[in-house]
């Protein structure tokens, strides 16, 4: 499970979310997408100026694009996708099927 936090300066947390794509059958319900959606609703804007996105794993291209469109200042992640695959891919039972081309 990926966890994502969106914060502004001075430690203001805008949202903390996790991946729900299997639970809600929505392929876009990644932790980053959920956090960005929740934060945008909270600040009543599609722009998250001054916000930083913190996530456990390198965001996919969709999540990175949405972060750019939301004008998020930066992204901090704990592991590259390839490193997570080395660690967790062996025991994933087919859950990790996205491959970068």
PDB file as gemmi writes it, atoms N, CA and C in Angstrom:
CRYST1    1.000    1.000    1.000  90.00  90.00  90.00 P 1                      
ATOM      1  N   UNK A   1       0.846  -1.173   0.000  1.00  0.00           N  
ATOM      2  CA  UNK A   1       0.000   0.000   0.000  1.00  0.00           C  
ATOM      3  C   UNK A   1       0.891   1.236   0.000  1.00  0.00           C  
ATOM      4  N   UNK A   2       0.591   2.139  -0.885  1.00  0.00           N  
ATOM      5  CA  UNK A   2       1.307   3.400  -0.926  1.00  0.00           C  
ATOM      6  C   UNK A   2       0.574   4.426  -0.084  1.00  0.00           C  
ATOM      7  N   UNK A   3       1.339   5.263   0.576  1.00  0.00           N  
ATOM      8  CA  UNK A   3       0.767   6.330   1.382  1.00  0.00           C  
ATOM      9  C   UNK A   3       1.323   7.648   0.870  1.00  0.00           C  
ATOM     10  N   UNK A   4       0.498   8.663   0.864  1.00  0.00           N  
ATOM     11  CA  UNK A   4       0.886   9.943   0.324  1.00  0.00           C  
ATOM     12  C   UNK A   4       0.402  11.059   1.244  1.00  0.00           C  
ATOM     13  N   UNK A   5       1.234  12.081   1.403  1.00  0.00           N  
ATOM     14  CA  UNK A   5       0.874  13.253   2.195  1.00  0.00           C  
ATOM     15  C   UNK A   5       1.148  14.490   1.368  1.00  0.00           C  
ATOM     16  N   UNK A   6       0.272  15.460   1.457  1.00  0.00           N  
ATOM     17  CA  UNK A   6       0.445  16.729   0.769  1.00  0.00           C  
ATOM     18  C   UNK A   6       0.513  17.811   1.836  1.00  0.00           C  
ATOM     19  N   UNK A   7       1.603  18.575   1.851  1.00  0.00           N  
ATOM     20  CA  UNK A   7       1.810  19.582   2.893  1.00  0.00           C  
ATOM     21  C   UNK A   7       2.237  20.910   2.303  1.00  0.00           C  
ATOM     22  N   UNK A   8       1.950  21.957   3.056  1.00  0.00           N  
ATOM     23  CA  UNK A   8       2.434  23.291   2.717  1.00  0.00           C  
ATOM     24  C   UNK A   8       3.477  23.688   3.736  1.00  0.00           C  
ATOM     25  N   UNK A   9       4.117  24.827   3.493  1.00  0.00           N  
ATOM     26  CA  UNK A   9       5.140  25.319   4.406  1.00  0.00           C  
ATOM     27  C   UNK A   9       4.589  25.410   5.828  1.00  0.00           C  
ATOM     28  N   UNK A  10       5.493  25.411   6.775  1.00  0.00           N  
ATOM     29  CA  UNK A  10       5.157  25.456   8.203  1.00  0.00           C  
ATOM     30  C   UNK A  10       4.400  24.220   8.662  1.00  0.00           C  
ATOM     31  N   UNK A  11       4.513  23.126   7.915  1.00  0.00           N  
ATOM     32  CA  UNK A  11       3.953  21.854   8.342  1.00  0.00           C  
ATOM     33  C   UNK A  11       2.447  21.705   8.236  1.00  0.00           C  
ATOM     34  N   UNK A  12       1.783  22.581   7.498  1.00  0.00           N  
ATOM     35  CA  UNK A  12       0.339  22.449   7.313  1.00  0.00           C  
ATOM     36  C   UNK A  12       0.062  21.249   6.415  1.00  0.00           C  
ATOM     37  N   UNK A  13      -0.612  20.254   6.955  1.00  0.00           N  
ATOM     38  CA  UNK A  13      -0.944  19.056   6.178  1.00  0.00           C  
ATOM     39  C   UNK A  13      -2.283  19.281   5.484  1.00  0.00           C  
ATOM     40  N   UNK A  14      -2.278  19.173   4.168  1.00  0.00           N  
ATOM     41  CA  UNK A  14      -3.498  19.352   3.377  1.00  0.00           C  
ATOM     42  C   UNK A  14      -4.277  18.052   3.246  1.00  0.00           C  
ATOM     43  N   UNK A  15      -3.572  16.932   3.147  1.00  0.00           N  
ATOM     44  CA  UNK A  15      -4.243  15.636   3.034  1.00  0.00           C  
ATOM     45  C   UNK A  15      -3.251  14.507   3.259  1.00  0.00           C  
ATOM     46  N   UNK A  16      -3.770  13.393   3.729  1.00  0.00           N  
ATOM     47  CA  UNK A  16      -3.006  12.146   3.849  1.00  0.00           C  
ATOM     48  C   UNK A  16      -3.921  11.051   3.302  1.00  0.00           C  
ATOM     49  N   UNK A  17      -3.459  10.361   2.285  1.00  0.00           N  
ATOM     50  CA  UNK A  17      -4.287   9.344   1.629  1.00  0.00           C  
ATOM     51  C   UNK A  17      -3.478   8.099   1.311  1.00  0.00           C  
ATOM     52  N   UNK A  18      -4.164   7.035   0.982  1.00  0.00           N  
ATOM     53  CA  UNK A  18      -3.521   5.809   0.537  1.00  0.00           C  
ATOM     54  C   UNK A  18      -4.186   5.342  -0.768  1.00  0.00           C  
ATOM     55  N   UNK A  19      -3.609   4.335  -1.361  1.00  0.00           N  
ATOM     56  CA  UNK A  19      -4.132   3.783  -2.605  1.00  0.00           C  
ATOM     57  C   UNK A  19      -5.445   3.056  -2.344  1.00  0.00           C  
ATOM     58  N   UNK A  20      -6.439   3.352  -3.180  1.00  0.00           N  
ATOM     59  CA  UNK A  20      -7.749   2.699  -3.029  1.00  0.00           C  
ATOM     60  C   UNK A  20      -8.234   2.087  -4.343  1.00  0.00           C  
ATOM     61  N   UNK A  21      -7.358   1.939  -5.319  1.00  0.00           N  
ATOM     62  CA  UNK A  21      -7.802   1.499  -6.645  1.00  0.00           C  
ATOM     63  C   UNK A  21      -8.464   0.131  -6.638  1.00  0.00           C  
ATOM     64  N   UNK A  22      -8.017  -0.788  -5.813  1.00  0.00           N  
ATOM     65  CA  UNK A  22      -8.649  -2.115  -5.760  1.00  0.00           C  
ATOM     66  C   UNK A  22      -9.984  -2.048  -5.011  1.00  0.00           C  
ATOM     67  N   UNK A  23     -10.046  -1.234  -3.990  1.00  0.00           N  
ATOM     68  CA  UNK A  23     -11.262  -1.117  -3.173  1.00  0.00           C  
ATOM     69  C   UNK A  23     -12.415  -0.473  -3.937  1.00  0.00           C  
ATOM     70  N   UNK A  24     -12.103   0.580  -4.716  1.00  0.00           N  
ATOM     71  CA  UNK A  24     -13.167   1.327  -5.401  1.00  0.00           C  
ATOM     72  C   UNK A  24     -13.242   1.028  -6.896  1.00  0.00           C  
ATOM     73  N   UNK A  25     -12.408   0.102  -7.372  1.00  0.00           N  
ATOM     74  CA  UNK A  25     -12.369  -0.272  -8.791  1.00  0.00           C  
ATOM     75  C   UNK A  25     -12.191   0.930  -9.703  1.00  0.00           C  
ATOM     76  N   UNK A  26     -11.253   1.795  -9.312  1.00  0.00           N  
ATOM     77  CA  UNK A  26     -10.934   3.004 -10.078  1.00  0.00           C  
ATOM     78  C   UNK A  26      -9.434   2.990 -10.349  1.00  0.00           C  
ATOM     79  N   UNK A  27      -9.028   2.801 -11.601  1.00  0.00           N  
ATOM     80  CA  UNK A  27      -7.598   2.714 -11.905  1.00  0.00           C  
ATOM     81  C   UNK A  27      -6.820   3.999 -11.638  1.00  0.00           C  
ATOM     82  N   UNK A  28      -7.519   5.102 -11.415  1.00  0.00           N  
ATOM     83  CA  UNK A  28      -6.812   6.356 -11.117  1.00  0.00           C  
ATOM     84  C   UNK A  28      -6.737   6.650  -9.619  1.00  0.00           C  
ATOM     85  N   UNK A  29      -7.206   5.753  -8.776  1.00  0.00           N  
ATOM     86  CA  UNK A  29      -7.258   6.001  -7.330  1.00  0.00           C  
ATOM     87  C   UNK A  29      -5.937   5.673  -6.637  1.00  0.00           C  
ATOM     88  N   UNK A  30      -4.856   6.189  -7.195  1.00  0.00           N  
ATOM     89  CA  UNK A  30      -3.542   6.043  -6.569  1.00  0.00           C  
ATOM     90  C   UNK A  30      -3.489   6.959  -5.348  1.00  0.00           C  
ATOM     91  N   UNK A  31      -2.579   6.690  -4.431  1.00  0.00           N  
ATOM     92  CA  UNK A  31      -2.454   7.501  -3.214  1.00  0.00           C  
ATOM     93  C   UNK A  31      -2.234   8.975  -3.561  1.00  0.00           C  
ATOM     94  N   UNK A  32      -1.371   9.229  -4.546  1.00  0.00           N  
ATOM     95  CA  UNK A  32      -1.073  10.618  -4.929  1.00  0.00           C  
ATOM     96  C   UNK A  32      -2.306  11.316  -5.494  1.00  0.00           C  
ATOM     97  N   UNK A  33      -3.039  10.617  -6.345  1.00  0.00           N  
ATOM     98  CA  UNK A  33      -4.258  11.189  -6.935  1.00  0.00           C  
ATOM     99  C   UNK A  33      -5.292  11.479  -5.852  1.00  0.00           C  
ATOM    100  N   UNK A  34      -5.468  10.549  -4.942  1.00  0.00           N  
ATOM    101  CA  UNK A  34      -6.420  10.741  -3.852  1.00  0.00           C  
ATOM    102  C   UNK A  34      -6.023  11.939  -2.985  1.00  0.00           C  
ATOM    103  N   UNK A  35      -4.735  12.060  -2.687  1.00  0.00           N  
ATOM    104  CA  UNK A  35      -4.255  13.170  -1.855  1.00  0.00           C  
ATOM    105  C   UNK A  35      -4.436  14.511  -2.562  1.00  0.00           C  
ATOM    106  N   UNK A  36      -4.144  14.549  -3.858  1.00  0.00           N  
ATOM    107  CA  UNK A  36      -4.300  15.793  -4.624  1.00  0.00           C  
ATOM    108  C   UNK A  36      -5.774  16.179  -4.704  1.00  0.00           C  
ATOM    109  N   UNK A  37      -6.642  15.214  -4.981  1.00  0.00           N  
ATOM    110  CA  UNK A  37      -8.087  15.502  -5.039  1.00  0.00           C  
ATOM    111  C   UNK A  37      -8.602  16.056  -3.708  1.00  0.00           C  
ATOM    112  N   UNK A  38      -8.223  15.396  -2.625  1.00  0.00           N  
ATOM    113  CA  UNK A  38      -8.680  15.822  -1.300  1.00  0.00           C  
ATOM    114  C   UNK A  38      -8.156  17.221  -0.949  1.00  0.00           C  
ATOM    115  N   UNK A  39      -6.887  17.476  -1.257  1.00  0.00           N  
ATOM    116  CA  UNK A  39      -6.297  18.784  -0.957  1.00  0.00           C  
ATOM    117  C   UNK A  39      -6.955  19.891  -1.781  1.00  0.00           C  
ATOM    118  N   UNK A  40      -7.231  19.622  -3.050  1.00  0.00           N  
ATOM    119  CA  UNK A  40      -7.891  20.616  -3.902  1.00  0.00           C  
ATOM    120  C   UNK A  40      -9.282  20.963  -3.367  1.00  0.00           C  
ATOM    121  N   UNK A  41     -10.001  19.952  -2.909  1.00  0.00           N  
ATOM    122  CA  UNK A  41     -11.321  20.209  -2.319  1.00  0.00           C  
ATOM    123  C   UNK A  41     -11.180  21.059  -1.052  1.00  0.00           C  
ATOM    124  N   UNK A  42     -10.162  20.751  -0.258  1.00  0.00           N  
ATOM    125  CA  UNK A  42      -9.962  21.460   1.010  1.00  0.00           C  
ATOM    126  C   UNK A  42      -9.665  22.939   0.800  1.00  0.00           C  
ATOM    127  N   UNK A  43      -8.796  23.236  -0.194  1.00  0.00           N  
ATOM    128  CA  UNK A  43      -8.420  24.642  -0.428  1.00  0.00           C  
ATOM    129  C   UNK A  43      -9.312  25.317  -1.465  1.00  0.00           C  
ATOM    130  N   UNK A  44     -10.253  24.551  -2.012  1.00  0.00           N  
ATOM    131  CA  UNK A  44     -11.202  25.057  -3.018  1.00  0.00           C  
ATOM    132  C   UNK A  44     -10.492  25.700  -4.218  1.00  0.00           C  
ATOM    133  N   UNK A  45      -9.499  24.958  -4.717  1.00  0.00           N  
ATOM    134  CA  UNK A  45      -8.734  25.416  -5.873  1.00  0.00           C  
ATOM    135  C   UNK A  45      -8.133  24.203  -6.576  1.00  0.00           C  
ATOM    136  N   UNK A  46      -7.943  24.306  -7.881  1.00  0.00           N  
ATOM    137  CA  UNK A  46      -7.261  23.224  -8.595  1.00  0.00           C  
ATOM    138  C   UNK A  46      -5.752  23.371  -8.506  1.00  0.00           C  
ATOM    139  N   UNK A  47      -5.294  24.490  -7.954  1.00  0.00           N  
ATOM    140  CA  UNK A  47      -3.863  24.739  -7.790  1.00  0.00           C  
ATOM    141  C   UNK A  47      -3.462  24.586  -6.333  1.00  0.00           C  
ATOM    142  N   UNK A  48      -2.351  23.924  -6.109  1.00  0.00           N  
ATOM    143  CA  UNK A  48      -1.841  23.696  -4.762  1.00  0.00           C  
ATOM    144  C   UNK A  48      -0.482  24.387  -4.621  1.00  0.00           C  
ATOM    145  N   UNK A  49      -0.497  25.682  -4.815  1.00  0.00           N  
ATOM    146  CA  UNK A  49       0.725  26.476  -4.769  1.00  0.00           C  
ATOM    147  C   UNK A  49       1.403  26.350  -3.412  1.00  0.00           C  
ATOM    148  N   UNK A  50       2.712  26.161  -3.430  1.00  0.00           N  
ATOM    149  CA  UNK A  50       3.493  26.049  -2.202  1.00  0.00           C  
ATOM    150  C   UNK A  50       3.420  24.688  -1.539  1.00  0.00           C  
ATOM    151  N   UNK A  51       2.700  23.748  -2.140  1.00  0.00           N  
ATOM    152  CA  UNK A  51       2.537  22.415  -1.543  1.00  0.00           C  
ATOM    153  C   UNK A  51       3.638  21.462  -2.020  1.00  0.00           C  
ATOM    154  N   UNK A  52       3.968  20.519  -1.173  1.00  0.00           N  
ATOM    155  CA  UNK A  52       4.912  19.448  -1.490  1.00  0.00           C  
ATOM    156  C   UNK A  52       4.199  18.119  -1.336  1.00  0.00           C  
ATOM    157  N   UNK A  53       4.463  17.205  -2.249  1.00  0.00           N  
ATOM    158  CA  UNK A  53       3.869  15.877  -2.241  1.00  0.00           C  
ATOM    159  C   UNK A  53       4.900  14.887  -1.694  1.00  0.00           C  
ATOM    160  N   UNK A  54       4.564  14.190  -0.624  1.00  0.00           N  
ATOM    161  CA  UNK A  54       5.435  13.176  -0.021  1.00  0.00           C  
ATOM    162  C   UNK A  54       4.776  11.825  -0.221  1.00  0.00           C  
ATOM    163  N   UNK A  55       5.517  10.874  -0.811  1.00  0.00           N  
ATOM    164  CA  UNK A  55       4.930   9.565  -1.096  1.00  0.00           C  
ATOM    165  C   UNK A  55       5.967   8.464  -0.884  1.00  0.00           C  
ATOM    166  N   UNK A  56       5.487   7.259  -0.624  1.00  0.00           N  
ATOM    167  CA  UNK A  56       6.391   6.155  -0.311  1.00  0.00           C  
ATOM    168  C   UNK A  56       7.176   5.665  -1.527  1.00  0.00           C  
ATOM    169  N   UNK A  57       6.571   5.764  -2.716  1.00  0.00           N  
ATOM    170  CA  UNK A  57       7.224   5.254  -3.925  1.00  0.00           C  
ATOM    171  C   UNK A  57       7.156   6.294  -5.037  1.00  0.00           C  
ATOM    172  N   UNK A  58       8.102   6.227  -5.941  1.00  0.00           N  
ATOM    173  CA  UNK A  58       8.149   7.108  -7.109  1.00  0.00           C  
ATOM    174  C   UNK A  58       6.782   7.150  -7.795  1.00  0.00           C  
ATOM    175  N   UNK A  59       6.207   8.343  -7.966  1.00  0.00           N  
ATOM    176  CA  UNK A  59       4.889   8.438  -8.610  1.00  0.00           C  
ATOM    177  C   UNK A  59       4.930   7.996 -10.071  1.00  0.00           C  
ATOM    178  N   UNK A  60       3.840   7.410 -10.520  1.00  0.00           N  
ATOM    179  CA  UNK A  60       3.718   6.995 -11.921  1.00  0.00           C  
ATOM    180  C   UNK A  60       3.558   8.247 -12.795  1.00  0.00           C  
ATOM    181  N   UNK A  61       3.633   8.095 -14.112  1.00  0.00           N  
ATOM    182  CA  UNK A  61       3.481   9.259 -15.010  1.00  0.00           C  
ATOM    183  C   UNK A  61       2.154  10.003 -14.832  1.00  0.00           C  
ATOM    184  N   UNK A  62       1.057   9.292 -14.575  1.00  0.00           N  
ATOM    185  CA  UNK A  62      -0.234   9.957 -14.382  1.00  0.00           C  
ATOM    186  C   UNK A  62      -0.184  10.869 -13.156  1.00  0.00           C  
ATOM    187  N   UNK A  63       0.300  10.343 -12.041  1.00  0.00           N  
ATOM    188  CA  UNK A  63       0.337  11.113 -10.798  1.00  0.00           C  
ATOM    189  C   UNK A  63       1.310  12.289 -10.894  1.00  0.00           C  
ATOM    190  N   UNK A  64       2.442  12.070 -11.544  1.00  0.00           N  
ATOM    191  CA  UNK A  64       3.409  13.150 -11.734  1.00  0.00           C  
ATOM    192  C   UNK A  64       2.806  14.255 -12.579  1.00  0.00           C  
ATOM    193  N   UNK A  65       2.097  13.889 -13.642  1.00  0.00           N  
ATOM    194  CA  UNK A  65       1.454  14.889 -14.511  1.00  0.00           C  
ATOM    195  C   UNK A  65       0.428  15.708 -13.749  1.00  0.00           C  
ATOM    196  N   UNK A  66      -0.392  15.050 -12.951  1.00  0.00           N  
ATOM    197  CA  UNK A  66      -1.407  15.769 -12.182  1.00  0.00           C  
ATOM    198  C   UNK A  66      -0.751  16.696 -11.161  1.00  0.00           C  
ATOM    199  N   UNK A  67       0.342  16.267 -10.559  1.00  0.00           N  
ATOM    200  CA  UNK A  67       1.073  17.136  -9.622  1.00  0.00           C  
ATOM    201  C   UNK A  67       1.574  18.393 -10.335  1.00  0.00           C  
ATOM    202  N   UNK A  68       2.047  18.236 -11.554  1.00  0.00           N  
ATOM    203  CA  UNK A  68       2.509  19.388 -12.341  1.00  0.00           C  
ATOM    204  C   UNK A  68       1.335  20.299 -12.666  1.00  0.00           C  
ATOM    205  N   UNK A  69       0.215  19.724 -13.112  1.00  0.00           N  
ATOM    206  CA  UNK A  69      -0.969  20.529 -13.468  1.00  0.00           C  
ATOM    207  C   UNK A  69      -1.546  21.249 -12.250  1.00  0.00           C  
ATOM    208  N   UNK A  70      -1.382  20.645 -11.058  1.00  0.00           N  
ATOM    209  CA  UNK A  70      -1.865  21.274  -9.825  1.00  0.00           C  
ATOM    210  C   UNK A  70      -0.867  22.311  -9.290  1.00  0.00           C  
ATOM    211  N   UNK A  71       0.238  22.474 -10.011  1.00  0.00           N  
ATOM    212  CA  UNK A  71       1.288  23.442  -9.652  1.00  0.00           C  
ATOM    213  C   UNK A  71       1.899  23.163  -8.277  1.00  0.00           C  
ATOM    214  N   UNK A  72       2.033  21.872  -7.963  1.00  0.00           N  
ATOM    215  CA  UNK A  72       2.691  21.463  -6.725  1.00  0.00           C  
ATOM    216  C   UNK A  72       4.169  21.797  -6.845  1.00  0.00           C  
ATOM    217  N   UNK A  73       4.739  22.308  -5.763  1.00  0.00           N  
ATOM    218  CA  UNK A  73       6.117  22.802  -5.796  1.00  0.00           C  
ATOM    219  C   UNK A  73       7.150  21.700  -5.981  1.00  0.00           C  
ATOM    220  N   UNK A  74       6.911  20.532  -5.407  1.00  0.00           N  
ATOM    221  CA  UNK A  74       7.879  19.451  -5.538  1.00  0.00           C  
ATOM    222  C   UNK A  74       7.323  18.129  -5.050  1.00  0.00           C  
ATOM    223  N   UNK A  75       8.052  17.050  -5.386  1.00  0.00           N  
ATOM    224  CA  UNK A  75       7.676  15.692  -4.992  1.00  0.00           C  
ATOM    225  C   UNK A  75       8.857  15.048  -4.280  1.00  0.00           C  
ATOM    226  N   UNK A  76       8.585  14.439  -3.134  1.00  0.00           N  
ATOM    227  CA  UNK A  76       9.590  13.701  -2.377  1.00  0.00           C  
ATOM    228  C   UNK A  76       9.087  12.269  -2.262  1.00  0.00           C  
ATOM    229  N   UNK A  77       9.928  11.287  -2.645  1.00  0.00           N  
ATOM    230  CA  UNK A  77       9.499   9.891  -2.542  1.00  0.00           C  
ATOM    231  C   UNK A  77      10.587   9.044  -1.917  1.00  0.00           C  
ATOM    232  N   UNK A  78      10.155   7.945  -1.296  1.00  0.00           N  
ATOM    233  CA  UNK A  78      11.071   7.096  -0.536  1.00  0.00           C  
ATOM    234  C   UNK A  78      11.815   6.058  -1.342  1.00  0.00           C  
ATOM    235  N   UNK A  79      11.261   5.584  -2.443  1.00  0.00           N  
ATOM    236  CA  UNK A  79      11.903   4.534  -3.234  1.00  0.00           C  
ATOM    237  C   UNK A  79      11.550   4.684  -4.703  1.00  0.00           C  
ATOM    238  N   UNK A  80      12.535   4.399  -5.551  1.00  0.00           N  
ATOM    239  CA  UNK A  80      12.270   4.343  -6.985  1.00  0.00           C  
ATOM    240  C   UNK A  80      11.420   3.106  -7.270  1.00  0.00           C  
ATOM    241  N   UNK A  81      10.639   3.150  -8.337  1.00  0.00           N  
ATOM    242  CA  UNK A  81       9.769   2.038  -8.714  1.00  0.00           C  
ATOM    243  C   UNK A  81      10.574   0.756  -8.906  1.00  0.00           C  
ATOM    244  N   UNK A  82      11.740   0.843  -9.536  1.00  0.00           N  
ATOM    245  CA  UNK A  82      12.550  -0.353  -9.787  1.00  0.00           C  
ATOM    246  C   UNK A  82      13.048  -0.973  -8.482  1.00  0.00           C  
ATOM    247  N   UNK A  83      13.357  -0.147  -7.478  1.00  0.00           N  
ATOM    248  CA  UNK A  83      13.794  -0.681  -6.193  1.00  0.00           C  
ATOM    249  C   UNK A  83      12.641  -1.344  -5.449  1.00  0.00           C  
ATOM    250  N   UNK A  84      11.461  -0.755  -5.525  1.00  0.00           N  
ATOM    251  CA  UNK A  84      10.283  -1.351  -4.895  1.00  0.00           C  
ATOM    252  C   UNK A  84       9.965  -2.697  -5.553  1.00  0.00           C  
ATOM    253  N   UNK A  85      10.105  -2.776  -6.867  1.00  0.00           N  
ATOM    254  CA  UNK A  85       9.857  -4.032  -7.579  1.00  0.00           C  
ATOM    255  C   UNK A  85      10.837  -5.116  -7.131  1.00  0.00           C  
ATOM    256  N   UNK A  86      12.106  -4.737  -6.928  1.00  0.00           N  
ATOM    257  CA  UNK A  86      13.102  -5.716  -6.465  1.00  0.00           C  
ATOM    258  C   UNK A  86      12.716  -6.261  -5.098  1.00  0.00           C  
ATOM    259  N   UNK A  87      12.237  -5.377  -4.245  1.00  0.00           N  
ATOM    260  CA  UNK A  87      11.907  -5.765  -2.876  1.00  0.00           C  
ATOM    261  C   UNK A  87      10.571  -6.479  -2.779  1.00  0.00           C  
ATOM    262  N   UNK A  88       9.532  -5.924  -3.418  1.00  0.00           N  
ATOM    263  CA  UNK A  88       8.186  -6.438  -3.236  1.00  0.00           C  
ATOM    264  C   UNK A  88       7.648  -7.217  -4.432  1.00  0.00           C  
ATOM    265  N   UNK A  89       8.260  -7.052  -5.595  1.00  0.00           N  
ATOM    266  CA  UNK A  89       7.761  -7.699  -6.805  1.00  0.00           C  
ATOM    267  C   UNK A  89       7.762  -9.210  -6.751  1.00  0.00           C  
ATOM    268  N   UNK A  90       8.729  -9.785  -6.042  1.00  0.00           N  
ATOM    269  CA  UNK A  90       8.838 -11.242  -5.939  1.00  0.00           C  
ATOM    270  C   UNK A  90       7.617 -11.852  -5.246  1.00  0.00           C  
ATOM    271  N   UNK A  91       7.061 -11.125  -4.308  1.00  0.00           N  
ATOM    272  CA  UNK A  91       5.946 -11.644  -3.511  1.00  0.00           C  
ATOM    273  C   UNK A  91       4.628 -10.962  -3.848  1.00  0.00           C  
ATOM    274  N   UNK A  92       4.548 -10.317  -4.998  1.00  0.00           N  
ATOM    275  CA  UNK A  92       3.375  -9.506  -5.324  1.00  0.00           C  
ATOM    276  C   UNK A  92       2.161 -10.300  -5.798  1.00  0.00           C  
ATOM    277  N   UNK A  93       2.360 -11.562  -6.196  1.00  0.00           N  
ATOM    278  CA  UNK A  93       1.269 -12.411  -6.692  1.00  0.00           C  
ATOM    279  C   UNK A  93       0.516 -11.731  -7.832  1.00  0.00           C  
ATOM    280  N   UNK A  94       1.263 -11.076  -8.720  1.00  0.00           N  
ATOM    281  CA  UNK A  94       0.666 -10.463  -9.897  1.00  0.00           C  
ATOM    282  C   UNK A  94       0.068  -9.080  -9.687  1.00  0.00           C  
ATOM    283  N   UNK A  95       0.171  -8.515  -8.486  1.00  0.00           N  
ATOM    284  CA  UNK A  95      -0.413  -7.198  -8.227  1.00  0.00           C  
ATOM    285  C   UNK A  95       0.333  -6.091  -8.954  1.00  0.00           C  
ATOM    286  N   UNK A  96       1.642  -6.235  -9.083  1.00  0.00           N  
ATOM    287  CA  UNK A  96       2.446  -5.205  -9.745  1.00  0.00           C  
ATOM    288  C   UNK A  96       2.625  -5.587 -11.202  1.00  0.00           C  
ATOM    289  N   UNK A  97       1.821  -5.040 -12.074  1.00  0.00           N  
ATOM    290  CA  UNK A  97       1.899  -5.419 -13.474  1.00  0.00           C  
ATOM    291  C   UNK A  97       2.311  -4.261 -14.374  1.00  0.00           C  
ATOM    292  N   UNK A  98       2.374  -3.034 -13.835  1.00  0.00           N  
ATOM    293  CA  UNK A  98       2.746  -1.890 -14.657  1.00  0.00           C  
ATOM    294  C   UNK A  98       4.232  -1.947 -14.936  1.00  0.00           C  
ATOM    295  N   UNK A  99       4.577  -1.836 -16.200  1.00  0.00           N  
ATOM    296  CA  UNK A  99       5.988  -1.842 -16.609  1.00  0.00           C  
ATOM    297  C   UNK A  99       6.277  -0.569 -17.386  1.00  0.00           C  
ATOM    298  N   UNK A 100       7.370   0.054 -17.061  1.00  0.00           N  
ATOM    299  CA  UNK A 100       7.792   1.257 -17.766  1.00  0.00           C  
ATOM    300  C   UNK A 100       8.401   0.841 -19.079  1.00  0.00           C  
ATOM    301  N   UNK A 101       8.038   1.515 -20.148  1.00  0.00           N  
ATOM    302  CA  UNK A 101       8.563   1.199 -21.487  1.00  0.00           C  
ATOM    303  C   UNK A 101       9.816   1.993 -21.775  1.00  0.00           C  
TER     304      UNK A 101                                                      
END                                                                             
